[in-house]
Amino acid sequence: MKILSTILLAGAALAGGVAAATAADKTEISVSRFFGACEADYGNVTDVAKANGECGIITALINKFNADSPTTHVKVDIVEWPGYDQLTARIRSGEPPTISVMHEAVISDYSSRGLLEPLDKGFKAVGVDTADFTGAAKAGVTKDGQIYALPFDTHTWLWHVNLNLFKQAGLVDASGNAILPKSADELLAQAKQFKEKTGKPYFVSTLANEKAFYYRTFETLLYQQNSNFFADPTKISLVTPEAKTALTLLKTIFDKDYTTKNEDYAASVAGFSNGEGGVFICGTWLVNSYDEEAKKPGVALSNGYAVAPFPQLYPGSPKVWADGHSWVILKANLTDAQRKSAYEFLKFLWDNDFQWSRTGHLPTSQKILTSAEFMALPFRKVLSPLAQNGTALPAGVKRQFGAQDMEGEEIAAAMRGDKSIDDALASAQDRINTLLANAK
Amino acid sequence: MTATAAPATVSRPARTPGAHIGPDWRNGLFIVPFLIVYLGLLIYPLFWGMWISLQQYDMFDQSAIFAGFANFKRLMGDGIFLGTVRNTFLFVLMTVPAFVIIGLALALALNREGRTGATLRAVFFGASVLSVTIVTIIWKMMYLPGIGLISRALGVVGIAPIPFLTSQNMALPAIAATTVWWIIGLPMMLFLAALQQIPGELYEAAALDSAGRWRTLWSITLPSITRTLVVVVIYEIVAQFQLFGQTLLLTQGGPNNSSRSIVLFIYETGFRDWNLGYAAAASEILFLLMAVAAMVQYIASRRREA
């Protein structure tokens, strides 16, 4: 027995030593990301096909990379969304991560200050085909003629639909598909009918402790009216008839109780799952999760989930708010080995963009976007045009997150009746223009 | 054995040449480590912050354009900033009296020996060790209409859910209540420590004079803990002027700017908008407000003592 124990101990020590030596031989790079933490479920998963949702898929992807790469080990720093304050602090203190996830909307803030490495040459060297980037992706990561990030997805604003409640409300066609409104008036009529038939609000909305719903929906309604509210990237125009029309619609929905009113993001995501309302206006990232939920028996979404692009409520452009997740290499004193490892990781992510598109996000590779594999995923035929229609703010607009926060806050104030619509639009315009006037 | 030893002569040791009694500049070396930390981490940043507030200062390239008092002038016309000043004052007015009254009441109630007192002291102080993240998660679960604990409790007695965090009239009081629940342990402990310093003889004398509870509280307890009272008030004024985490995590300053604090404004301006000069100017105004408020309280208490 004693001999056996000794052998086992020696074996364990040897295995540990070998593992430590192997890890020590690899070049370590740090990767900062949001998307949440789910180590309990996916900490050891390396088969990416078995992972679901943003957190699960990115965790499994990095696990797989670490398991497969003979030269590189990725150390992950998980930050709270969106994480830019932390990133800014790390850059300012001289200790940036090697790679960070970054919304395309904020790339120019960092690239214009020389904080990001241009990636054109590196991509060419490792075989990332930039000609294969979708139009939206290429526009999102190209600043002043140079590519500063690996585009990972295009994400946009969708209508997640509870078909079971839509059936109850008499809002499905003969094939069982949801009948979605084609105008603002039709939307209000549907919402009234829905409430009368189901006793529930038409919309589940994230209206508490977050501003994203307000500005993303509002901007979509502006696009649909052909409003060019950022004709000059240094000035926004919100005191316009189109803005008033959009905000009036949102306020009417709120005033007539056609939406849940006090739910934060977590509560509204769960609320839609639990059948609290018919439509949840939220992003592409929930498609996979809700589709999985709908496969379970005995839940509110059982066999009753559908998703659609934001319906055309006004007779203008089909554009819809969009942004993209991308990966940047921060400028730092990287060694050649670290830089090589960084590009190796980016290439790996590019090669696995299909896996990421399973979340519901649209891929940034034209080949994947048009592939049979992608089109075979649920709802992708309906959603794929959004790769063209998804529209970000013009690249010349600085401090986009700050500007959209202000916009969202004012839209919320008007919706809730804390301010008149005219005051809110004037205030939003004034605050954003002051911000932009003082932005370097 | 009878012989007595001659008394020993005690002689002072000869002074070391060069040594002397009295002030010596070398004694000051003992405080050098403290001075370095104090100057480096407090005084230098304080004056640097003042300097930055007079500039248009970039976060990254550190390029700066001297702007004089332009940042301060702009702040005085900034409706959002003025709203944060109003919110912060209201918050201090809501919380500081609550800390004093509830903290003292708890201390008086729990100033006793035995397991029950010790357990309750630990319970009330327990919340103070939680991080702001945990506290706000707990209170979000309390406040959310429909699914929150308060909402459910009100529902039992037929009262409609109250949108604590999404109503511009309720958001700041809700954050104040959360803060009092979170921090009440510290003033309670300070009051307890002060109460335990009051000599028992004073209470015995009061009992002999047939003084009632209120009379004893008013004439013995409160005068005996005046210094602690002043400390608690000044400490809490300074601390509550720096409201940040609760409002960031519970309401993000909304709705309609009704719960945005000065520190949240500074944070957003500095870290989100990268406008360091403007953020530093707001910081200087906050510093001034805190200093004046604490000073007024201190002077008022000194006058009462006199």
Interface residues (C-beta under 8 A of the other chain):
Chain A: Y84 D85 T88 A89 I91 R92 D109 R113 L115 L207 A208 N209 E210 K211 T260 K261 N262 E263 D264 A267 R399 F401 G402 D405 E409 A412 A413 R416 D418 K419 S427 R431 L435 N438 A439 K440
Chain B: Q56 D58 M59 F60 D61 G79 I80 K140 L144 P145 G146 I147 P161 P163 L165 T166 Q168 L250 T251 Q252 G253 G254 P255 N256 N257 S258 Y267 E268 F271 R272 D273 W274 N275 Y278
